[in-house]
């Protein structure tokens, strides 16, 4: 039904850092007195670009939330991949948390509490109200389907048992 990532707003500061690094490198490279200083400026700017832009971009790209008609799948991790799944039929509580910046961008953090120790946290999801209503609808639909299946199974079990019938 939906494949989501955290809001791309988290990449604003790393991108500004990349622009400042490019401008600073363009200004200082070639204007140094010694050639080793030019190499130091270039190497330092490449290292800062890798740490300040590539790592946040990689972290953002590896975090994915997938909502299907049967479950929610949360994948994250760069070197060690982690995958969490939560079935809609289990039933859960959905709550939304927004700060003022997230409210301005219509994003927020979705907390899904299924009764386990730690709730599943979908951080900084875009269109948070739509995600919350879709999760409520999917959970309600899955619970009614599972409830009707349980009723059918219990009816078949009552018919097949010789004892205990009235």
MODELLER restraints for C-alpha pairs under 7 A, 6 or more apart:
rsr = mdl.restraints
at = mdl.atoms
rsr.add(forms.Gaussian(group=physical.xy_distance, feature=features.Distance(at['CA:1:A'], at['CA:67:A']), mean=5.67, stdev=0.5))
rsr.add(forms.Gaussian(group=physical.xy_distance, feature=features.Distance(at['CA:1:A'], at['CA:68:A']), mean=4.99, stdev=0.5))
rsr.add(forms.Gaussian(group=physical.xy_distance, feature=features.Distance(at['CA:1:A'], at['CA:69:A']), mean=6.63, stdev=0.5))
rsr.add(forms.Gaussian(group=physical.xy_distance, feature=features.Distance(at['CA:2:A'], at['CA:66:A']), mean=5.80, stdev=0.5))
rsr.add(forms.Gaussian(group=physical.xy_distance, feature=features.Distance(at['CA:2:A'], at['CA:67:A']), mean=5.16, stdev=0.5))
rsr.add(forms.Gaussian(group=physical.xy_distance, feature=features.Distance(at['CA:2:A'], at['CA:68:A']), mean=6.82, stdev=0.5))
rsr.add(forms.Gaussian(group=physical.xy_distance, feature=features.Distance(at['CA:3:A'], at['CA:65:A']), mean=5.80, stdev=0.5))
rsr.add(forms.Gaussian(group=physical.xy_distance, feature=features.Distance(at['CA:3:A'], at['CA:66:A']), mean=4.49, stdev=0.5))
rsr.add(forms.Gaussian(group=physical.xy_distance, feature=features.Distance(at['CA:3:A'], at['CA:67:A']), mean=6.42, stdev=0.5))
rsr.add(forms.Gaussian(group=physical.xy_distance, feature=features.Distance(at['CA:4:A'], at['CA:64:A']), mean=5.85, stdev=0.5))
rsr.add(forms.Gaussian(group=physical.xy_distance, feature=features.Distance(at['CA:4:A'], at['CA:65:A']), mean=4.97, stdev=0.5))
rsr.add(forms.Gaussian(group=physical.xy_distance, feature=features.Distance(at['CA:4:A'], at['CA:66:A']), mean=6.21, stdev=0.5))
rsr.add(forms.Gaussian(group=physical.xy_distance, feature=features.Distance(at['CA:5:A'], at['CA:63:A']), mean=6.16, stdev=0.5))
rsr.add(forms.Gaussian(group=physical.xy_distance, feature=features.Distance(at['CA:5:A'], at['CA:64:A']), mean=4.94, stdev=0.5))
rsr.add(forms.Gaussian(group=physical.xy_distance, feature=features.Distance(at['CA:5:A'], at['CA:65:A']), mean=6.06, stdev=0.5))
rsr.add(forms.Gaussian(group=physical.xy_distance, feature=features.Distance(at['CA:5:A'], at['CA:125:A']), mean=6.74, stdev=0.5))
rsr.add(forms.Gaussian(group=physical.xy_distance, feature=features.Distance(at['CA:6:A'], at['CA:123:A']), mean=6.20, stdev=0.5))
rsr.add(forms.Gaussian(group=physical.xy_distance, feature=features.Distance(at['CA:6:A'], at['CA:124:A']), mean=5.05, stdev=0.5))
rsr.add(forms.Gaussian(group=physical.xy_distance, feature=features.Distance(at['CA:6:A'], at['CA:125:A']), mean=5.03, stdev=0.5))
rsr.add(forms.Gaussian(group=physical.xy_distance, feature=features.Distance(at['CA:6:A'], at['CA:126:A']), mean=6.86, stdev=0.5))
rsr.add(forms.Gaussian(group=physical.xy_distance, feature=features.Distance(at['CA:7:A'], at['CA:124:A']), mean=5.65, stdev=0.5))
rsr.add(forms.Gaussian(group=physical.xy_distance, feature=features.Distance(at['CA:7:A'], at['CA:125:A']), mean=5.83, stdev=0.5))
rsr.add(forms.Gaussian(group=physical.xy_distance, feature=features.Distance(at['CA:7:A'], at['CA:126:A']), mean=5.58, stdev=0.5))
rsr.add(forms.Gaussian(group=physical.xy_distance, feature=features.Distance(at['CA:11:A'], at['CA:57:A']), mean=6.88, stdev=0.5))
rsr.add(forms.Gaussian(group=physical.xy_distance, feature=features.Distance(at['CA:14:A'], at['CA:52:A']), mean=5.69, stdev=0.5))
rsr.add(forms.Gaussian(group=physical.xy_distance, feature=features.Distance(at['CA:14:A'], at['CA:53:A']), mean=4.84, stdev=0.5))
rsr.add(forms.Gaussian(group=physical.xy_distance, feature=features.Distance(at['CA:15:A'], at['CA:53:A']), mean=6.47, stdev=0.5))
rsr.add(forms.Gaussian(group=physical.xy_distance, feature=features.Distance(at['CA:18:A'], at['CA:49:A']), mean=6.00, stdev=0.5))
rsr.add(forms.Gaussian(group=physical.xy_distance, feature=features.Distance(at['CA:18:A'], at['CA:53:A']), mean=6.51, stdev=0.5))
rsr.add(forms.Gaussian(group=physical.xy_distance, feature=features.Distance(at['CA:21:A'], at['CA:45:A']), mean=6.10, stdev=0.5))
rsr.add(forms.Gaussian(group=physical.xy_distance, feature=features.Distance(at['CA:25:A'], at['CA:41:A']), mean=6.68, stdev=0.5))
rsr.add(forms.Gaussian(group=physical.xy_distance, feature=features.Distance(at['CA:25:A'], at['CA:42:A']), mean=6.59, stdev=0.5))
rsr.add(forms.Gaussian(group=physical.xy_distance, feature=features.Distance(at['CA:25:A'], at['CA:45:A']), mean=6.66, stdev=0.5))
rsr.add(forms.Gaussian(group=physical.xy_distance, feature=features.Distance(at['CA:29:A'], at['CA:38:A']), mean=5.35, stdev=0.5))
rsr.add(forms.Gaussian(group=physical.xy_distance, feature=features.Distance(at['CA:29:A'], at['CA:41:A']), mean=6.52, stdev=0.5))
rsr.add(forms.Gaussian(group=physical.xy_distance, feature=features.Distance(at['CA:29:A'], at['CA:42:A']), mean=6.93, stdev=0.5))
rsr.add(forms.Gaussian(group=physical.xy_distance, feature=features.Distance(at['CA:30:A'], at['CA:38:A']), mean=6.13, stdev=0.5))
rsr.add(forms.Gaussian(group=physical.xy_distance, feature=features.Distance(at['CA:32:A'], at['CA:38:A']), mean=5.96, stdev=0.5))
rsr.add(forms.Gaussian(group=physical.xy_distance, feature=features.Distance(at['CA:59:A'], at['CA:78:A']), mean=6.79, stdev=0.5))
rsr.add(forms.Gaussian(group=physical.xy_distance, feature=features.Distance(at['CA:62:A'], at['CA:76:A']), mean=5.41, stdev=0.5))
rsr.add(forms.Gaussian(group=physical.xy_distance, feature=features.Distance(at['CA:62:A'], at['CA:77:A']), mean=5.95, stdev=0.5))
rsr.add(forms.Gaussian(group=physical.xy_distance, feature=features.Distance(at['CA:62:A'], at['CA:78:A']), mean=6.20, stdev=0.5))
rsr.add(forms.Gaussian(group=physical.xy_distance, feature=features.Distance(at['CA:63:A'], at['CA:75:A']), mean=5.79, stdev=0.5))
rsr.add(forms.Gaussian(group=physical.xy_distance, feature=features.Distance(at['CA:63:A'], at['CA:76:A']), mean=4.36, stdev=0.5))
rsr.add(forms.Gaussian(group=physical.xy_distance, feature=features.Distance(at['CA:63:A'], at['CA:77:A']), mean=6.88, stdev=0.5))
rsr.add(forms.Gaussian(group=physical.xy_distance, feature=features.Distance(at['CA:64:A'], at['CA:74:A']), mean=6.00, stdev=0.5))
rsr.add(forms.Gaussian(group=physical.xy_distance, feature=features.Distance(at['CA:64:A'], at['CA:75:A']), mean=5.21, stdev=0.5))
rsr.add(forms.Gaussian(group=physical.xy_distance, feature=features.Distance(at['CA:64:A'], at['CA:76:A']), mean=6.38, stdev=0.5))
rsr.add(forms.Gaussian(group=physical.xy_distance, feature=features.Distance(at['CA:65:A'], at['CA:73:A']), mean=5.81, stdev=0.5))
rsr.add(forms.Gaussian(group=physical.xy_distance, feature=features.Distance(at['CA:65:A'], at['CA:74:A']), mean=4.71, stdev=0.5))
rsr.add(forms.Gaussian(group=physical.xy_distance, feature=features.Distance(at['CA:65:A'], at['CA:75:A']), mean=6.42, stdev=0.5))
rsr.add(forms.Gaussian(group=physical.xy_distance, feature=features.Distance(at['CA:66:A'], at['CA:72:A']), mean=5.82, stdev=0.5))
rsr.add(forms.Gaussian(group=physical.xy_distance, feature=features.Distance(at['CA:66:A'], at['CA:73:A']), mean=4.98, stdev=0.5))
rsr.add(forms.Gaussian(group=physical.xy_distance, feature=features.Distance(at['CA:66:A'], at['CA:74:A']), mean=6.46, stdev=0.5))
rsr.add(forms.Gaussian(group=physical.xy_distance, feature=features.Distance(at['CA:67:A'], at['CA:73:A']), mean=6.36, stdev=0.5))
rsr.add(forms.Gaussian(group=physical.xy_distance, feature=features.Distance(at['CA:69:A'], at['CA:138:A']), mean=6.48, stdev=0.5))
rsr.add(forms.Gaussian(group=physical.xy_distance, feature=features.Distance(at['CA:70:A'], at['CA:87:A']), mean=5.98, stdev=0.5))
rsr.add(forms.Gaussian(group=physical.xy_distance, feature=features.Distance(at['CA:70:A'], at['CA:88:A']), mean=5.80, stdev=0.5))
rsr.add(forms.Gaussian(group=physical.xy_distance, feature=features.Distance(at['CA:71:A'], at['CA:85:A']), mean=6.55, stdev=0.5))
rsr.add(forms.Gaussian(group=physical.xy_distance, feature=features.Distance(at['CA:71:A'], at['CA:86:A']), mean=5.40, stdev=0.5))
rsr.add(forms.Gaussian(group=physical.xy_distance, feature=features.Distance(at['CA:71:A'], at['CA:87:A']), mean=4.21, stdev=0.5))
rsr.add(forms.Gaussian(group=physical.xy_distance, feature=features.Distance(at['CA:71:A'], at['CA:88:A']), mean=5.32, stdev=0.5))
rsr.add(forms.Gaussian(group=physical.xy_distance, feature=features.Distance(at['CA:72:A'], at['CA:85:A']), mean=5.53, stdev=0.5))
rsr.add(forms.Gaussian(group=physical.xy_distance, feature=features.Distance(at['CA:72:A'], at['CA:86:A']), mean=5.19, stdev=0.5))
rsr.add(forms.Gaussian(group=physical.xy_distance, feature=features.Distance(at['CA:72:A'], at['CA:87:A']), mean=6.46, stdev=0.5))
rsr.add(forms.Gaussian(group=physical.xy_distance, feature=features.Distance(at['CA:73:A'], at['CA:83:A']), mean=6.90, stdev=0.5))
rsr.add(forms.Gaussian(group=physical.xy_distance, feature=features.Distance(at['CA:73:A'], at['CA:84:A']), mean=5.73, stdev=0.5))
rsr.add(forms.Gaussian(group=physical.xy_distance, feature=features.Distance(at['CA:73:A'], at['CA:85:A']), mean=4.57, stdev=0.5))
rsr.add(forms.Gaussian(group=physical.xy_distance, feature=features.Distance(at['CA:73:A'], at['CA:86:A']), mean=6.72, stdev=0.5))
rsr.add(forms.Gaussian(group=physical.xy_distance, feature=features.Distance(at['CA:74:A'], at['CA:83:A']), mean=5.65, stdev=0.5))
rsr.add(forms.Gaussian(group=physical.xy_distance, feature=features.Distance(at['CA:74:A'], at['CA:84:A']), mean=5.08, stdev=0.5))
rsr.add(forms.Gaussian(group=physical.xy_distance, feature=features.Distance(at['CA:74:A'], at['CA:85:A']), mean=6.38, stdev=0.5))
rsr.add(forms.Gaussian(group=physical.xy_distance, feature=features.Distance(at['CA:75:A'], at['CA:82:A']), mean=5.67, stdev=0.5))
rsr.add(forms.Gaussian(group=physical.xy_distance, feature=features.Distance(at['CA:75:A'], at['CA:83:A']), mean=4.51, stdev=0.5))
rsr.add(forms.Gaussian(group=physical.xy_distance, feature=features.Distance(at['CA:75:A'], at['CA:84:A']), mean=6.51, stdev=0.5))
rsr.add(forms.Gaussian(group=physical.xy_distance, feature=features.Distance(at['CA:76:A'], at['CA:82:A']), mean=5.46, stdev=0.5))
rsr.add(forms.Gaussian(group=physical.xy_distance, feature=features.Distance(at['CA:76:A'], at['CA:83:A']), mean=6.73, stdev=0.5))
rsr.add(forms.Gaussian(group=physical.xy_distance, feature=features.Distance(at['CA:88:A'], at['CA:138:A']), mean=6.61, stdev=0.5))
rsr.add(forms.Gaussian(group=physical.xy_distance, feature=features.Distance(at['CA:88:A'], at['CA:139:A']), mean=4.79, stdev=0.5))
rsr.add(forms.Gaussian(group=physical.xy_distance, feature=features.Distance(at['CA:88:A'], at['CA:142:A']), mean=5.89, stdev=0.5))
rsr.add(forms.Gaussian(group=physical.xy_distance, feature=features.Distance(at['CA:89:A'], at['CA:139:A']), mean=6.27, stdev=0.5))
rsr.add(forms.Gaussian(group=physical.xy_distance, feature=features.Distance(at['CA:89:A'], at['CA:142:A']), mean=4.91, stdev=0.5))
rsr.add(forms.Gaussian(group=physical.xy_distance, feature=features.Distance(at['CA:89:A'], at['CA:143:A']), mean=5.12, stdev=0.5))
rsr.add(forms.Gaussian(group=physical.xy_distance, feature=features.Distance(at['CA:89:A'], at['CA:146:A']), mean=6.60, stdev=0.5))
rsr.add(forms.Gaussian(group=physical.xy_distance, feature=features.Distance(at['CA:91:A'], at['CA:114:A']), mean=6.52, stdev=0.5))
rsr.add(forms.Gaussian(group=physical.xy_distance, feature=features.Distance(at['CA:91:A'], at['CA:139:A']), mean=6.29, stdev=0.5))
rsr.add(forms.Gaussian(group=physical.xy_distance, feature=features.Distance(at['CA:92:A'], at['CA:112:A']), mean=6.44, stdev=0.5))
rsr.add(forms.Gaussian(group=physical.xy_distance, feature=features.Distance(at['CA:92:A'], at['CA:113:A']), mean=5.52, stdev=0.5))
rsr.add(forms.Gaussian(group=physical.xy_distance, feature=features.Distance(at['CA:92:A'], at['CA:114:A']), mean=4.27, stdev=0.5))
rsr.add(forms.Gaussian(group=physical.xy_distance, feature=features.Distance(at['CA:93:A'], at['CA:112:A']), mean=5.65, stdev=0.5))
rsr.add(forms.Gaussian(group=physical.xy_distance, feature=features.Distance(at['CA:93:A'], at['CA:113:A']), mean=5.07, stdev=0.5))
rsr.add(forms.Gaussian(group=physical.xy_distance, feature=features.Distance(at['CA:93:A'], at['CA:114:A']), mean=6.32, stdev=0.5))
rsr.add(forms.Gaussian(group=physical.xy_distance, feature=features.Distance(at['CA:94:A'], at['CA:110:A']), mean=6.90, stdev=0.5))
rsr.add(forms.Gaussian(group=physical.xy_distance, feature=features.Distance(at['CA:94:A'], at['CA:111:A']), mean=5.80, stdev=0.5))
rsr.add(forms.Gaussian(group=physical.xy_distance, feature=features.Distance(at['CA:94:A'], at['CA:112:A']), mean=4.73, stdev=0.5))
rsr.add(forms.Gaussian(group=physical.xy_distance, feature=features.Distance(at['CA:94:A'], at['CA:113:A']), mean=6.53, stdev=0.5))
rsr.add(forms.Gaussian(group=physical.xy_distance, feature=features.Distance(at['CA:94:A'], at['CA:132:A']), mean=6.81, stdev=0.5))
rsr.add(forms.Gaussian(group=physical.xy_distance, feature=features.Distance(at['CA:95:A'], at['CA:110:A']), mean=5.88, stdev=0.5))
rsr.add(forms.Gaussian(group=physical.xy_distance, feature=features.Distance(at['CA:95:A'], at['CA:111:A']), mean=5.19, stdev=0.5))
rsr.add(forms.Gaussian(group=physical.xy_distance, feature=features.Distance(at['CA:95:A'], at['CA:112:A']), mean=6.59, stdev=0.5))
rsr.add(forms.Gaussian(group=physical.xy_distance, feature=features.Distance(at['CA:96:A'], at['CA:108:A']), mean=6.60, stdev=0.5))
rsr.add(forms.Gaussian(group=physical.xy_distance, feature=features.Distance(at['CA:96:A'], at['CA:109:A']), mean=5.69, stdev=0.5))
rsr.add(forms.Gaussian(group=physical.xy_distance, feature=features.Distance(at['CA:96:A'], at['CA:110:A']), mean=4.65, stdev=0.5))
rsr.add(forms.Gaussian(group=physical.xy_distance, feature=features.Distance(at['CA:96:A'], at['CA:111:A']), mean=6.10, stdev=0.5))
rsr.add(forms.Gaussian(group=physical.xy_distance, feature=features.Distance(at['CA:97:A'], at['CA:108:A']), mean=5.81, stdev=0.5))
rsr.add(forms.Gaussian(group=physical.xy_distance, feature=features.Distance(at['CA:97:A'], at['CA:109:A']), mean=5.15, stdev=0.5))
rsr.add(forms.Gaussian(group=physical.xy_distance, feature=features.Distance(at['CA:97:A'], at['CA:110:A']), mean=6.49, stdev=0.5))
rsr.add(forms.Gaussian(group=physical.xy_distance, feature=features.Distance(at['CA:98:A'], at['CA:108:A']), mean=4.74, stdev=0.5))
rsr.add(forms.Gaussian(group=physical.xy_distance, feature=features.Distance(at['CA:98:A'], at['CA:109:A']), mean=6.35, stdev=0.5))
rsr.add(forms.Gaussian(group=physical.xy_distance, feature=features.Distance(at['CA:102:A'], at['CA:108:A']), mean=5.48, stdev=0.5))
rsr.add(forms.Gaussian(group=physical.xy_distance, feature=features.Distance(at['CA:106:A'], at['CA:126:A']), mean=6.41, stdev=0.5))
rsr.add(forms.Gaussian(group=physical.xy_distance, feature=features.Distance(at['CA:106:A'], at['CA:127:A']), mean=5.52, stdev=0.5))
rsr.add(forms.Gaussian(group=physical.xy_distance, feature=features.Distance(at['CA:106:A'], at['CA:128:A']), mean=6.56, stdev=0.5))
rsr.add(forms.Gaussian(group=physical.xy_distance, feature=features.Distance(at['CA:107:A'], at['CA:124:A']), mean=5.81, stdev=0.5))
rsr.add(forms.Gaussian(group=physical.xy_distance, feature=features.Distance(at['CA:107:A'], at['CA:125:A']), mean=5.32, stdev=0.5))
rsr.add(forms.Gaussian(group=physical.xy_distance, feature=features.Distance(at['CA:107:A'], at['CA:126:A']), mean=4.28, stdev=0.5))
rsr.add(forms.Gaussian(group=physical.xy_distance, feature=features.Distance(at['CA:107:A'], at['CA:127:A']), mean=5.29, stdev=0.5))
rsr.add(forms.Gaussian(group=physical.xy_distance, feature=features.Distance(at['CA:107:A'], at['CA:128:A']), mean=5.10, stdev=0.5))
rsr.add(forms.Gaussian(group=physical.xy_distance, feature=features.Distance(at['CA:108:A'], at['CA:123:A']), mean=6.87, stdev=0.5))
rsr.add(forms.Gaussian(group=physical.xy_distance, feature=features.Distance(at['CA:108:A'], at['CA:124:A']), mean=4.62, stdev=0.5))
rsr.add(forms.Gaussian(group=physical.xy_distance, feature=features.Distance(at['CA:108:A'], at['CA:125:A']), mean=5.39, stdev=0.5))
rsr.add(forms.Gaussian(group=physical.xy_distance, feature=features.Distance(at['CA:108:A'], at['CA:126:A']), mean=6.78, stdev=0.5))
rsr.add(forms.Gaussian(group=physical.xy_distance, feature=features.Distance(at['CA:108:A'], at['CA:128:A']), mean=5.53, stdev=0.5))
rsr.add(forms.Gaussian(group=physical.xy_distance, feature=features.Distance(at['CA:109:A'], at['CA:121:A']), mean=6.97, stdev=0.5))
rsr.add(forms.Gaussian(group=physical.xy_distance, feature=features.Distance(at['CA:109:A'], at['CA:122:A']), mean=5.70, stdev=0.5))
rsr.add(forms.Gaussian(group=physical.xy_distance, feature=features.Distance(at['CA:109:A'], at['CA:123:A']), mean=4.50, stdev=0.5))
rsr.add(forms.Gaussian(group=physical.xy_distance, feature=features.Distance(at['CA:109:A'], at['CA:124:A']), mean=4.78, stdev=0.5))
rsr.add(forms.Gaussian(group=physical.xy_distance, feature=features.Distance(at['CA:109:A'], at['CA:125:A']), mean=5.99, stdev=0.5))
rsr.add(forms.Gaussian(group=physical.xy_distance, feature=features.Distance(at['CA:110:A'], at['CA:121:A']), mean=5.88, stdev=0.5))
rsr.add(forms.Gaussian(group=physical.xy_distance, feature=features.Distance(at['CA:110:A'], at['CA:122:A']), mean=5.07, stdev=0.5))
rsr.add(forms.Gaussian(group=physical.xy_distance, feature=features.Distance(at['CA:110:A'], at['CA:123:A']), mean=6.49, stdev=0.5))
rsr.add(forms.Gaussian(group=physical.xy_distance, feature=features.Distance(at['CA:111:A'], at['CA:119:A']), mean=6.29, stdev=0.5))
rsr.add(forms.Gaussian(group=physical.xy_distance, feature=features.Distance(at['CA:111:A'], at['CA:120:A']), mean=5.95, stdev=0.5))
rsr.add(forms.Gaussian(group=physical.xy_distance, feature=features.Distance(at['CA:111:A'], at['CA:121:A']), mean=4.78, stdev=0.5))
rsr.add(forms.Gaussian(group=physical.xy_distance, feature=features.Distance(at['CA:111:A'], at['CA:122:A']), mean=6.49, stdev=0.5))
rsr.add(forms.Gaussian(group=physical.xy_distance, feature=features.Distance(at['CA:112:A'], at['CA:119:A']), mean=5.43, stdev=0.5))
rsr.add(forms.Gaussian(group=physical.xy_distance, feature=features.Distance(at['CA:112:A'], at['CA:120:A']), mean=5.03, stdev=0.5))
rsr.add(forms.Gaussian(group=physical.xy_distance, feature=features.Distance(at['CA:112:A'], at['CA:121:A']), mean=6.33, stdev=0.5))
rsr.add(forms.Gaussian(group=physical.xy_distance, feature=features.Distance(at['CA:113:A'], at['CA:119:A']), mean=4.49, stdev=0.5))
rsr.add(forms.Gaussian(group=physical.xy_distance, feature=features.Distance(at['CA:113:A'], at['CA:120:A']), mean=6.44, stdev=0.5))
rsr.add(forms.Gaussian(group=physical.xy_distance, feature=features.Distance(at['CA:158:A'], at['CA:165:A']), mean=6.81, stdev=0.5))
